[in-house]
Amino acid sequence: MSKRLLLTLIAPVGLEEPLVDWLLEHASGRGFCSGPVNGHSASHESLTVAEQVSGRQRQIRFEIHAPEEEVCLMVQRLKRDFAGSNMHYWSTSLVESGNI
């Protein structure tokens, strides 16, 4: 069995619909989850005045798990298709997953 990874994407809320559409097309029929999150950072260059005052920036988080090769390919395509979008990502090894 190939190594499985959990890919997490943190994106500006304005990218929610484009990313949903993109993942539905490029995630090989795999499901994924999404939800709102607040980003916090000591760097304020990309924050509005209201976000600087509140100390947080509203963002959207996506998570999908897939074999390592598929995750690597998705990341390459995301870098190409969403270049300069201020999206952050990470992948982690998935120890176990399943349905209960």
Helices and strands as residue ranges (DSSP letters): E 4-12, G 13-15, H 16-26, E 33-39, H 49-54, E 57-67, H 68-81, E 88-93
